[in-house]
Amino acid sequence: MKSLLAVFVLGSLCLGCGNDSGSPPGFPTDATSVEDMMKGSGTIELTDDMMEGYVEVLKQLKEVKTPTAALLARYKLDLVKWGQLSMLVGATMARTTISNERPRMEKDLADAKERLAAASTDDEREMIKLQVQGLEAQLESVKGFGQANDIDRKNLEVINRWKDRIEAATD
């Protein structure tokens, strides 16, 4: 999740800057929302070429000696398009991760409720009750985030192919 936060931060820092010239195919020229892009109703379609440039930019942005504008220009991106791509990739990866974690969280909650029902002492019940409340709050906090099946299938396939390289580039 630390790497996902880095992707969001990098993306949000880049929004609102840049120009509209020389963008790679698939990028919108308007302010398409990340949510629309994730559902496939936006105009960005992720490709392996685009993801290759994205991962390289991620790696090189960590190096202070690389001027950001020159780096983005090398991969035919401006700061606005980099921001859109960063937000789309970060949000898609986060939604996929949370969607994959939700069944584990639900199982942990069910197990804790079983332990609560089987608890033999008041102290044990009180401790497990706090765990149940924490697990319920955690599960509730991710319910509104959506499921991975809300994401455009083509984009999800591209993200899944590139996920390990993206995480390695941001660690």
C-alpha positions as a printed Julia matrix, in Angstrom:
171×3 Matrix{Float64}:
   0.0     0.0     0.0
   2.99    2.34    0.56
   3.79    2.13   -3.14
   0.17    2.85   -4.05
   0.26    5.95   -1.89
   3.41    7.06   -3.7
   1.66    6.6    -7.05
  -1.31    8.71   -5.87
   0.96   11.43   -4.48
   3.06   11.61   -7.64
  -0.08   11.73   -9.73
  -1.79   14.39   -7.68
   1.32   16.58   -7.66
   1.36   16.5   -11.44
  -2.31   17.36  -12.09
  -3.0    20.85  -13.29
   0.36   21.37  -15.01
   1.71   20.75  -18.49
   0.65   21.16  -22.1
  -1.41   19.24  -24.67
   1.25   18.6   -27.32
   2.75   15.31  -28.43
   0.74   13.0   -26.21
   0.82    9.26  -26.82
  -2.24    7.54  -28.3
  -5.03    6.78  -25.87
  -4.76    9.88  -23.68
  -7.72   12.21  -23.29
  -7.3    15.9   -24.01
 -10.05   16.85  -21.55
 -10.37   16.38  -17.8
 -11.78   12.85  -17.84
 -12.32   11.68  -14.28
 -10.3     8.79  -12.9
 -13.54    7.05  -11.91
 -14.81    7.26  -15.51
 -11.48    5.96  -16.81
 -11.54    3.01  -14.38
 -15.03    1.99  -15.5
 -14.0     2.12  -19.13
 -16.16    5.12  -20.0
 -13.14    7.43  -20.09
 -10.87    7.7   -23.07
  -7.61    6.2   -21.77
  -6.94    2.64  -22.83
  -3.85    1.21  -21.17
  -1.29   -0.48  -23.4
   1.97   -2.28  -22.72
   3.93    0.53  -24.43
   2.25    3.1   -22.21
   2.93    1.0   -19.09
   6.59    0.59  -20.08
   6.96    4.36  -20.19
   5.0     4.7   -16.93
   7.27    2.27  -15.05
  10.41    3.96  -16.43
   9.13    7.38  -15.37
   8.33    6.0   -11.9
  11.86    4.62  -11.55
  13.6     7.74  -12.81
  11.43   10.25  -10.9
  13.05    8.9    -7.74
  16.43   10.16   -9.0
  16.95   13.84   -8.23
  19.39   14.25  -11.12
  16.7    13.57  -13.76
  14.79   16.71  -14.78
  11.1    15.83  -14.67
  10.08   17.71  -17.81
  12.8    16.09  -19.94
  11.95   12.68  -18.55
   8.26   13.05  -19.32
   9.04   14.4   -22.8
  11.19   11.33  -23.5
   8.07    9.17  -23.02
   5.79   11.64  -24.86
   3.96   12.7   -21.7
   3.25   16.08  -20.18
   2.5    16.61  -16.5
  -1.28   16.57  -17.0
  -1.22   13.29  -18.86
   1.3    11.83  -16.4
  -1.05   12.86  -13.59
  -4.04   11.24  -15.3
  -2.09    8.05  -15.93
  -0.74    7.98  -12.37
  -4.18    8.44  -10.88
  -5.7     5.77  -13.12
  -2.95    3.24  -12.4
  -2.9     3.99   -8.66
  -6.67    3.87   -8.28
  -6.93    0.66  -10.33
  -4.19   -1.03   -8.3
  -5.73    0.12   -5.02
  -9.2    -1.05   -6.0
  -7.82   -4.42   -7.12
  -5.86   -4.84   -3.87
  -8.83   -3.92   -1.69
 -11.14   -6.12   -3.73
  -8.75   -9.05   -3.25
  -8.4    -8.33    0.49
 -12.14   -8.04    1.18
 -12.82  -11.83    1.34
  -9.95  -12.24    3.83
 -11.32   -9.39    5.92
 -14.81  -10.95    5.9
 -13.37  -14.31    6.98
 -11.37  -12.68    9.79
 -14.56  -10.98   10.99
 -16.55  -14.24   10.89
 -13.77  -16.03   12.81
 -13.68  -13.27   15.44
 -17.46  -13.48   15.87
 -17.17  -17.25   16.39
 -14.45  -16.7    18.99
 -16.67  -14.11   20.68
 -19.56  -16.58   20.9
 -17.22  -19.24   22.32
 -15.45  -16.92   24.81
 -15.59  -18.23   28.37
 -14.72  -15.16   30.45
 -15.89  -11.56   30.49
 -12.35  -10.31   29.93
 -11.92  -12.57   26.91
 -15.32  -11.49   25.52
 -14.44   -7.81   25.98
 -11.1    -8.21   24.19
 -12.65  -10.12   21.28
 -15.55   -7.64   21.12
 -13.02   -4.85   20.53
 -11.39   -6.92   17.78
 -14.8    -7.5    16.15
 -15.56   -3.77   16.25
 -12.19   -2.97   14.69
 -12.67   -5.55   11.93
 -16.2    -4.28   11.24
 -14.9    -0.71   10.96
 -12.08   -1.81    8.66
 -14.49   -3.72    6.42
 -16.96   -0.83    6.37
 -14.2     1.59    5.34
 -13.46   -0.35    2.14
 -17.06   -1.19    1.14
 -17.59    2.08   -0.72
 -14.37    1.74   -2.66
 -15.86   -0.6    -5.26
 -14.86   -3.95   -6.64
 -12.23   -4.89   -9.18
 -15.08   -5.99  -11.46
 -16.06   -2.28  -11.74
 -12.82   -1.67  -13.66
 -12.5    -1.79  -17.43
 -11.38   -5.37  -18.25
  -8.67   -4.39  -20.75
  -7.12   -1.91  -18.32
  -7.3    -4.46  -15.5
  -5.45   -7.04  -17.62
  -2.71   -4.51  -18.41
  -2.4    -3.51  -14.74
  -2.17   -7.16  -13.68
   0.65   -7.74  -16.2
   2.55   -4.69  -14.92
   1.69   -4.75  -11.18
   4.95   -6.34   -9.99
   7.1    -3.95  -12.05
   5.1    -0.93  -10.85
   5.48   -1.98   -7.21
   9.2    -2.63   -7.7
   9.66    0.8    -9.28
   7.96    2.58   -6.36
   9.63    0.72   -3.47
